[in-house]
Amino acid sequence: MEFELFLLICNYIGTIAFAVSGVVKGFNKNLDIFGITLLGILTAVGGGIIRDMMTARIPAALTDPTSIYLAIAVALIMYLFVITRKTDKLQHQQMYRFLAITNLVFDAIGLAIFALIGASAGVELHLNFMTSGILATLTGVGGGILRDLLVNETPIVLKEDVYAVLAFFAGIAYHILVLDFHLPRIPVYIALFTIALVIRLLVIKYHVNLPNMSLKEKVSKK
């Protein structure tokens, strides 16, 4: 398989994953269909737009809006699925717990995919490994930051979660393995995607967070 086709398939999978994450956030905030769809689109393509602007390119989502159409389709399908379900209070709570878990899992999938797509952009432009790591981070977390800001939340990446760090090091690893060790891109991509996804899911399961200012409060109370 050609690497360009492989990246295109990965991009569509990541778009679906991040669109689901954005739509679930919209459900949790009780937004209308427009708000839910907008969050799905921003989460899905926001990181890529930021990456392309950083590298002085016209954002791919604007020249080929397939990803936008895909995010809209995901939002509409999920919206229709939720509003057509007749549930009592207990089932309603169970559904929202399921959506919360779905949000975390699909967010992890989108992160792993888009971080490596960002890193591949750095490799294609023959940039240094640090820049590839930065592009990986922006692509992986940019959409989520835009989503959280739009619903008036402090982006989780700024206060406790480790997934920005994970995206950064996944991007650096991809750059070094492909450019310095000359390993084939597709196997490297699949291997790093699997590692990043597993680590992200373990972080979610065991609630591993970076230290934040809440530690200062705990110390002051003692």
Order of alpha helices (4+ residues) and beta strands (2+ residues): alpha-alpha-alpha-alpha-alpha-alpha-alpha-alpha-alpha
